[in-house]
Amino acid sequence: MRSVAEPVTSTFDPNGGVKPTNDQTVQQIKAYLDARHIGYQSSANKSDLLKLVG
């Protein structure tokens, strides 16, 4: 039995089928949008980028 929980590590794949959420970084969200050729302003904040995700 484990007494200490091991951290769960997951890697977000911007080319995958899972849409980014607030858990992803701005860079990850931009990578997702770039992979789908969705334009955004370079100064856009996380909230604005997530709106584009849909």
Backbone as CSV, one residue per row, in Angstrom:
resi,resn,N_x,N_y,N_z,CA_x,CA_y,CA_z,C_x,C_y,C_z
1,MET,0.839,-1.172,0.000,0.000,0.000,0.000,0.888,1.241,0.000
2,ARG,0.473,2.261,-0.761,1.241,3.498,-0.808,0.788,4.428,0.296
3,SER,1.747,5.041,0.942,1.394,5.996,1.987,1.486,7.435,1.484
4,VAL,2.225,7.631,0.405,2.379,8.970,-0.163,1.837,8.933,-1.585
5,ALA,0.973,9.854,-1.892,0.403,9.905,-3.235,1.445,10.398,-4.225
6,GLU,1.517,9.711,-5.346,2.426,10.136,-6.398,1.716,11.180,-7.245
7,PRO,2.448,12.214,-7.668,1.805,13.245,-8.478,1.384,12.670,-9.832
8,VAL,0.248,13.126,-10.292,-0.229,12.714,-11.602,0.298,13.718,-12.607
9,THR,1.011,13.226,-13.590,1.526,14.116,-14.617,0.842,13.778,-15.924
10,SER,0.318,14.794,-16.559,-0.292,14.597,-17.863,0.216,15.691,-18.783
11,THR,0.352,15.322,-20.013,0.833,16.264,-20.998,-0.306,16.614,-21.925
12,PHE,-0.550,17.884,-22.079,-1.593,18.343,-22.991,-1.065,18.277,-24.409
13,ASP,-1.821,17.659,-25.303,-1.438,17.547,-26.708,-2.283,18.515,-27.528
14,PRO,-1.686,19.615,-28.017,-2.459,20.598,-28.769,-3.005,20.044,-30.082
15,ASN,-2.440,18.942,-30.558,-2.921,18.331,-31.794,-3.973,17.263,-31.533
16,GLY,-4.234,16.978,-30.282,-5.201,15.950,-29.913,-6.627,16.448,-29.999
17,GLY,-7.539,15.582,-29.610,-8.954,15.902,-29.708,-9.549,16.534,-28.465
18,VAL,-8.739,16.694,-27.415,-9.232,17.271,-26.169,-9.034,18.785,-26.191
19,LYS,-10.131,19.513,-25.984,-10.040,20.975,-25.977,-9.358,21.453,-24.700
20,PRO,-8.567,22.524,-24.804,-7.935,23.069,-23.605,-8.967,23.690,-22.665
21,THR,-8.623,23.698,-21.404,-9.453,24.307,-20.368,-8.605,25.318,-19.623
22,ASN,-9.134,25.838,-18.551,-8.401,26.799,-17.729,-7.160,26.163,-17.095
23,ASP,-7.078,24.830,-17.114,-5.915,24.135,-16.550,-4.672,24.272,-17.420
24,GLN,-4.848,24.585,-18.709,-3.710,24.717,-19.604,-3.128,26.126,-19.519
25,THR,-1.889,26.234,-19.961,-1.216,27.533,-19.983,-1.629,28.296,-21.238
26,VAL,-1.337,29.570,-21.260,-1.622,30.399,-22.431,-0.887,29.828,-23.643
27,GLN,0.370,29.403,-23.463,1.142,28.841,-24.576,0.489,27.571,-25.110
28,GLN,-0.038,26.734,-24.232,-0.691,25.505,-24.678,-1.974,25.806,-25.451
29,ILE,-2.725,26.785,-24.977,-3.956,27.160,-25.666,-3.634,27.741,-27.042
30,LYS,-2.621,28.583,-27.106,-2.207,29.146,-28.398,-1.747,28.047,-29.345
31,ALA,-1.041,27.050,-28.839,-0.604,25.928,-29.673,-1.809,25.174,-30.223
32,TYR,-2.833,24.988,-29.404,-4.070,24.333,-29.836,-4.721,25.142,-30.958
33,LEU,-4.832,26.453,-30.763,-5.442,27.315,-31.773,-4.609,27.326,-33.052
34,ASP,-3.291,27.383,-32.912,-2.402,27.360,-34.076,-2.581,26.072,-34.878
35,ALA,-2.692,24.945,-34.182,-2.845,23.653,-34.850,-4.135,23.595,-35.655
36,ARG,-5.106,24.408,-35.296,-6.395,24.430,-35.994,-6.558,25.672,-36.860
37,HIS,-5.484,26.426,-37.016,-5.468,27.635,-37.850,-6.534,28.633,-37.423
38,ILE,-6.684,28.792,-36.111,-7.617,29.761,-35.550,-6.810,30.985,-35.132
39,GLY,-7.149,32.128,-35.688,-6.407,33.349,-35.410,-6.756,33.947,-34.055
40,TYR,-5.795,34.651,-33.488,-5.974,35.339,-32.207,-4.959,36.471,-32.129
41,GLN,-5.255,37.444,-31.296,-4.317,38.544,-31.089,-3.215,38.071,-30.149
42,SER,-1.996,38.448,-30.425,-0.866,38.005,-29.596,-1.007,38.494,-28.158
43,SER,-1.759,39.569,-27.954,-1.939,40.114,-26.607,-3.149,39.514,-25.882
44,ALA,-3.825,38.551,-26.513,-5.039,37.961,-25.922,-4.706,37.257,-24.609
45,ASN,-5.602,37.396,-23.629,-5.393,36.720,-22.348,-6.040,35.330,-22.394
46,LYS,-5.858,34.566,-21.344,-6.336,33.186,-21.302,-7.851,33.116,-21.528
47,SER,-8.585,33.976,-20.893,-10.048,33.979,-21.028,-10.461,34.199,-22.481
48,ASP,-9.832,35.164,-23.141,-10.139,35.440,-24.545,-9.793,34.252,-25.436
49,LEU,-8.660,33.616,-25.166,-8.251,32.464,-25.965,-9.215,31.296,-25.794
50,LEU,-9.660,31.079,-24.562,-10.581,29.968,-24.312,-11.926,30.201,-25.003
51,LYS,-12.326,31.463,-25.157,-13.555,31.766,-25.898,-13.426,31.326,-27.350
52,LEU,-12.233,31.460,-27.905,-11.997,31.055,-29.292,-12.016,29.539,-29.451
53,VAL,-11.674,28.829,-28.386,-11.672,27.376,-28.420,-13.085,26.868,-28.669
54,GLY,-14.043,27.569,-28.084,-15.442,27.224,-28.300,-16.037,26.241,-27.373
